[in-house]
Amino acid sequence: QVQLRESGPGLVKPSQTISLTCTVSGVSITSRYYSWGWFRQPPGKGLQRMGLIEGDGRARYTPSFESRISISWDTSKNQFSLQLNSVTPEDTAVYYCVRAMGPEDYDVWGQGIQVTVSS
């Protein structure tokens, strides 16, 4: 059974960095069949795709986040991570890690983690 679990701080100050980790169990993140990504959902808004890391370790980012986002992985721990820099209160959201089987095909989701940006 494949499971994803997000972890990280729930409160971040403005101008700092959101750093989240997704721990994957049940499958290797280096499998060539899957990509791994991050979404978020701000309060009262829809889901926003932030970016993906492919099975070869290459990351692709949604343009609106590209200037301040980084997605990486630690294959020894079977984890991948999100860093979002220079955050503002508008970055307050529930953040989800996901597995992608193909374009727009997200089949496994973490439970989500609330991150609040506030001083």
C-alpha positions as CSV (number, residue, x, y, z in Angstrom):
1,Q,0.0,0.0,0.0
2,V,1.5,3.3,-1.1
3,Q,1.3,6.1,1.5
4,L,2.5,9.7,1.5
5,R,2.9,11.8,4.6
6,E,3.7,15.5,4.8
7,S,5.8,16.9,7.6
8,G,7.1,20.4,8.5
9,P,6.4,23.5,10.6
10,G,2.8,24.7,10.8
11,L,3.7,28.3,11.3
12,V,6.2,30.4,9.3
13,K,7.0,34.1,9.5
14,P,6.6,36.4,6.5
15,S,9.8,36.7,4.3
16,Q,11.0,33.3,5.6
17,T,10.9,29.9,3.8
18,I,8.3,27.1,4.0
19,S,10.1,23.8,4.1
20,L,8.1,20.6,3.9
21,T,9.0,17.0,3.4
22,C,6.9,14.1,2.0
23,T,7.8,10.6,3.2
24,V,6.8,7.9,0.8
25,S,6.2,4.3,1.7
26,G,5.3,1.3,-0.4
27,V,7.1,2.4,-3.5
28,S,10.5,3.8,-4.5
29,I,10.4,7.4,-5.5
30,T,13.0,6.6,-8.2
31,S,10.6,4.4,-10.1
32,R,10.4,5.5,-13.7
33,Y,6.6,5.1,-13.7
34,Y,5.9,7.9,-11.4
35,S,6.5,11.6,-10.7
36,W,6.0,13.3,-7.3
37,G,4.6,16.7,-6.7
38,W,3.2,19.4,-4.5
39,F,-0.2,21.1,-4.5
40,R,-1.7,23.6,-2.1
41,Q,-5.1,24.9,-1.3
42,P,-5.4,28.4,0.2
43,P,-8.5,29.1,2.3
44,G,-11.6,29.6,0.1
45,K,-9.7,28.8,-3.1
46,G,-9.1,25.8,-5.3
47,L,-6.2,23.5,-5.5
48,Q,-3.0,24.9,-7.0
49,R,-0.3,22.7,-8.6
50,M,3.1,23.9,-7.5
51,G,5.5,21.6,-9.2
52,L,6.7,18.0,-9.8
53,I,9.9,16.0,-9.6
54,E,10.3,13.3,-12.2
55,G,11.6,9.8,-11.8
56,D,15.0,11.0,-13.0
57,G,15.2,13.7,-10.5
58,R,14.4,16.6,-12.8
59,A,12.0,19.2,-11.3
60,R,9.3,21.2,-13.2
61,Y,7.6,24.1,-11.7
62,T,4.3,26.0,-12.3
63,P,5.3,29.4,-13.7
64,S,3.6,31.4,-11.0
65,F,5.9,29.7,-8.4
66,E,9.1,29.3,-10.4
67,S,11.0,32.3,-9.0
68,R,10.8,31.1,-5.4
69,I,10.2,27.3,-5.4
70,S,12.5,24.3,-5.2
71,I,11.6,20.6,-5.2
72,S,14.2,18.0,-4.4
73,W,14.5,14.5,-3.2
74,D,16.5,12.3,-0.9
75,T,16.5,8.9,-2.4
76,S,18.2,7.3,0.6
77,K,15.2,8.3,2.8
78,N,12.6,7.9,0.0
79,Q,11.5,11.5,0.6
80,F,11.0,14.5,-1.5
81,S,10.8,18.1,-0.3
82,L,9.4,21.5,-1.0
83,Q,11.0,24.9,-0.3
84,L,9.0,28.0,-1.0
85,N,11.0,31.2,-0.3
86,S,10.0,34.8,0.6
87,V,6.5,33.8,1.8
88,T,3.7,36.2,2.6
89,P,0.4,35.6,4.4
90,E,-1.1,34.7,0.9
91,D,1.0,31.5,1.1
92,T,-1.1,30.3,4.0
93,A,-2.7,27.0,2.7
94,V,-3.0,23.3,3.2
95,Y,-0.1,21.7,1.4
96,Y,-0.4,18.3,-0.2
97,C,2.2,15.9,-1.6
98,V,1.0,13.6,-4.4
99,R,2.1,10.8,-6.7
100,A,1.5,11.2,-10.4
101,M,1.1,8.3,-12.8
102,G,1.0,10.6,-15.9
103,P,0.0,14.0,-17.0
104,E,-2.8,15.2,-14.7
105,D,-3.2,11.8,-13.2
106,Y,-2.6,12.1,-9.5
107,D,-3.6,8.8,-7.8
108,V,-2.2,9.0,-4.3
109,W,-2.4,12.0,-2.0
110,G,-1.0,12.8,1.4
111,Q,-3.4,13.9,4.1
112,G,-2.3,17.5,3.8
113,I,-0.5,19.8,6.3
114,Q,-1.7,23.3,7.3
115,V,0.9,26.0,7.0
116,T,0.1,29.5,8.2
117,V,2.3,32.5,7.4
118,S,2.0,35.0,10.1
119,S,4.2,37.2,12.3
